[in-house]
C-alpha cells in the first residue's frame, strides 16, 4: 500500500487587522510583529516534517506566513485566490461591534454560520466551500503520497476541515465553528476520499514560547 498524503492546513500569523479585532476578508492587511514571529516558529517546526509542496492564499498575510518555510526548504509558494478567506463584503475592515451596528443582518448571519447567506457585496460560506474544496482536490491529485502545506485563513480552514470530516453537505444550513488560532495547524492523513484520518486540530504547541495559548480567532 502506498504511503498516505499528509495535509497541513495552517492559518496565517496574527495580522494587523487581527490585532485590532477587524474582519480581514480579502483585504491586504500584513502580518503584525507577533505574526512574523509566529510564522518563523511555524516554519522551523514544519521544516522538520519533510514538506514536499507549499500552497497559500494569495492574500498578503498568508503569503508572508508561508515565505519563511519556503525559504528554509528552498521551495516555491504556489499562491491561489481559491484559498482566500471568505469575501465579507461590506464588513471588511470593520470591527465586530461596528459590523453589528452598521450591518446587523450580515453580521448575525456570519456569526451564526448561516451557510447560504450572501453577505452584501461579498459571498456566502457555500461559495467559499465550493472554491476551496475544488482547489484542494487539484492539489491532492498533484501530490499523491506527499506532504503538502496549505496556508490559509480561519474561515477557509474551518470549512475545509468540515469538508474533510464529512460534516457538511448540500442540505447543511448552519455549522459549528472550528477555531484555528493564528499559525495553528490542522493535520490530516489522506488515503482516499473516504479514508481520512484527523491527526490534530488547532495544533499550537510550536508557539508556546511566543504566545502561550493563542486563542484569538478574529477573521
C-alpha positions in Angstrom: 0.0 0.0 0.0 1.4 3.4 -0.9 2.0 5.9 1.9 -0.8 8.4 2.6 -0.9 12.1 1.6 -0.2 14.3 4.6 -2.1 17.5 4.6 -1.2 20.5 6.8 -3.8 23.4 6.9 -2.1 26.4 8.5 -3.7 29.6 9.5 -1.7 32.8 8.8 0.1 34.5 11.7 -1.5 37.4 13.5 -2.3 40.2 11.1 -2.6 43.9 11.8 -6.3 43.5 11.4 -6.5 40.6 13.8 -4.7 42.7 16.4 -7.4 45.3 16.1 -10.3 42.9 16.0 -11.3 43.7 12.5 -12.7 41.5 9.7 -9.9 40.9 7.2 -11.8 39.3 4.4 -9.9 39.9 1.1 -8.1 43.0 2.4 -4.3 43.3 2.0 -3.5 43.5 5.8 0.1 42.5 6.6 1.4 40.4 9.5 1.9 42.2 12.8 5.3 41.9 14.6 3.8 39.0 16.6 2.5 37.4 13.4 6.0 37.4 11.9 7.4 35.7 15.0 4.7 33.1 14.8 5.4 32.5 11.1 9.1 31.9 11.8 8.4 29.5 14.6 5.9 27.6 12.5 8.4 27.4 9.6 11.1 25.9 11.9 8.8 23.2 13.1 7.3 22.3 9.7 10.8 22.2 8.1 11.3 19.0 10.2 8.2 17.4 8.8 9.5 16.7 5.3 7.1 19.1 3.4 7.2 18.5 -0.4 4.9 21.4 -1.6 3.7 24.7 -0.2 0.4 26.4 -1.3 -1.0 29.6 0.0 -3.9 32.0 -0.3 -2.6 35.0 -2.4 -3.5 37.4 0.3 -0.5 39.2 1.9 -0.9 37.9 5.4 -1.0 34.3 4.2 1.9 34.6 1.8 4.1 36.3 4.5 3.4 33.4 6.8 4.3 30.8 4.1 7.5 32.5 3.0 9.8 31.5 5.9 9.1 27.8 5.3 9.6 28.2 1.6 13.0 29.8 2.3 14.1 27.1 4.7 13.2 24.3 2.3 14.0 26.1 -1.0 10.5 25.5 -2.3 8.2 27.7 -4.3 5.0 29.1 -2.7 2.1 28.3 -5.1 -0.4 31.1 -4.4 -4.1 30.9 -5.3 -7.1 33.1 -4.8 -9.1 29.9 -4.2 -7.6 29.6 -0.7 -8.6 33.2 0.3 -10.8 33.9 3.2 -14.5 34.4 2.7 -15.2 37.7 1.0 -17.0 39.6 3.7 -18.1 42.5 1.5 -19.3 45.5 3.5 -17.9 44.0 6.7 -14.3 44.1 5.5 -12.1 46.3 7.8 -14.9 46.8 10.4 -14.6 45.7 14.0 -17.2 43.2 15.2 -19.0 45.9 17.2 -19.1 48.2 14.1 -20.4 45.4 11.9 -23.1 44.6 14.4 -24.4 48.2 14.4 -24.0 49.0 10.7 -24.9 45.7 9.1 -26.7 43.6 11.7 -28.3 41.1 9.2 -25.0 40.3 7.6 -23.2 40.2 10.9 -25.6 37.8 12.7 -25.8 35.5 9.6 -22.0 35.3 9.6 -21.5 34.6 13.3 -24.4 32.1 13.3 -22.7 30.4 10.3 -25.7 30.6 8.0 -24.1 28.6 5.1 -26.2 30.1 2.3 -26.4 33.7 3.4 -24.6 36.0 0.9 -23.0 39.0 2.6 -23.8 42.3 1.0 -21.1 42.8 -1.7 -19.5 39.6 -0.6 -20.1 35.8 -0.8 -21.7 33.0 1.2 -20.0 30.3 3.2 -21.3 28.0 0.4 -19.4 30.0 -2.2 -16.3 29.7 0.0 -16.7 26.0 0.3 -17.0 25.4 -3.4 -13.9 27.3 -4.4 -11.6 25.9 -1.6 -12.7 22.3 -2.0 -12.3 22.4 -5.8 -8.7 23.7 -5.4 -8.0 21.2 -2.6 -8.9 18.4 -4.9 -6.5 19.7 -7.6 -3.7 19.9 -5.0 -4.3 16.4 -3.7 -4.3 15.0 -7.2 -1.0 16.8 -7.9 0.8 15.4 -4.8 -0.2 11.8 -4.1 1.7 10.3 -1.2 3.4 13.6 -0.5 3.3 16.1 2.4 1.6 19.3 1.5 1.3 22.6 3.5 -1.6 25.0 2.7 -1.6 28.4 4.3 -5.0 30.0 4.5 -7.5 31.7 6.9 -9.7 30.8 9.8 -13.0 30.6 7.9 -11.5 28.8 4.9 -9.7 26.3 7.2 -12.9 25.8 9.2 -14.9 24.8 6.1 -12.1 22.7 4.6 -11.9 20.8 7.9 -15.7 20.3 8.0 -15.5 19.0 4.4 -12.7 16.6 5.2 -14.6 15.4 8.3 -17.7 14.8 6.2 -19.6 17.2 8.4 -21.1 19.4 5.7 -23.3 18.5 2.7 -25.7 20.1 0.2 -28.5 20.3 2.8 -26.4 21.8 5.6 -27.8 25.2 6.7 -25.7 26.0 9.7 -22.4 24.6 11.0 -20.3 24.5 14.1 -17.2 26.7 14.1 -13.8 25.0 14.3 -11.4 27.5 15.7 -7.9 27.7 14.3 -5.6 30.1 16.1 -3.0 32.2 14.3 -0.4 29.8 12.9 -2.5 26.9 14.3 -2.2 23.7 12.3 -4.9 21.1 11.3 -3.2 17.8 10.3 -4.7 15.1 8.2 -3.7 11.8 6.6 -5.5 11.1 3.3 -5.7 7.5 2.0 -8.7 8.3 -0.2 -11.8 10.5 -0.1 -13.5 8.0 2.3 -10.4 7.2 4.3 -9.2 10.3 6.1 -7.5 10.4 9.5 -7.5 13.5 11.7 -4.1 13.8 13.4 -4.5 17.1 15.1 -6.8 20.2 15.1 -5.5 23.7 16.0 -2.1 22.4 17.0 -0.2 25.4 18.5 2.4 23.6 20.6 5.2 25.2 18.5 4.0 28.6 19.6 4.1 28.0 23.3 7.3 30.1 23.9 5.8 33.0 21.8 2.1 33.4 22.6 1.2 30.7 25.1 -2.3 29.6 24.4 -3.2 31.8 21.5 -7.0 31.5 21.1 -7.7 34.8 19.2 -9.8 33.8 16.3 -10.7 37.1 14.5 -11.4 36.8 10.9 
